[in-house]
Amino acid sequence: MEEQKNKPIPELIEIENTQDRYRWVAMAAMLLAISIILHTVSPQLGPVTPNWGIAMYCIVINICGLSLKQAMGLGFIAGVIIVPSSKSAFPLGNLVADFSGAVACWAVLRLLDSFGLPNFKFRPLLSCFCGTMASGGSFTFILLFILGLPLKVWIFGMLPVVAMVAGVNCVIAQVLTAPVKRLFYVQEEEDK
């Protein structure tokens, strides 16, 4: 009994909550799953169909402030999951396209940060437009070589369609970013 009284009490170790550390993975998984469903059922809007995958990963990159490696991984995964349902002439082009789109989105956000615009209202719009242009531009450029088309077809035929898709995507990203952020961070808002 005497020995137990003289033993020092072990120091309490506090472990920091790491729940937020991987919240972006859950958000990305859910939004990419939704994008596959929307990709399957979305009708064309004139000559274009929204690219829901790009819009969704741009939303995740905007909300979660991912590192370059995380954005690259997210873009690659987005490309992998769209390949089976792709309606394009070369589905594997999505691997390069979504990778480059995610990197472009990330780069635009870092550029805005470097200009002192971390709270710029139209970050989702601008970054998703650039991400879609990079993704669509690289995809159609790959397709140009695979199909053996002249460069004029890419410049005057394919890139204008990519720009229209980018216009639709950036509006989707701008409109959905705030509700998605509220959905995933509702607990913090309730705690305040």
Secondary structure, 3 states (H helix, E strand, C coil): CHHHHHCCCCCCCCCCCCHHHHHHHHHHHHHHHHHHHHHHHCCCECCECCCHHHHHHHHHHHHHCCCHHHHHHHHHHHHHHHHHHCCCCCCCHHHHHHHHHHHHHHHHHHHHHHCCCCCCCCHHHHHHHHHHHHHHHHHHHHHHHHHCCCHHHHHHHHHHHHHHHHHHHHHHHHHHHHHHHHHHCHHHHHHC
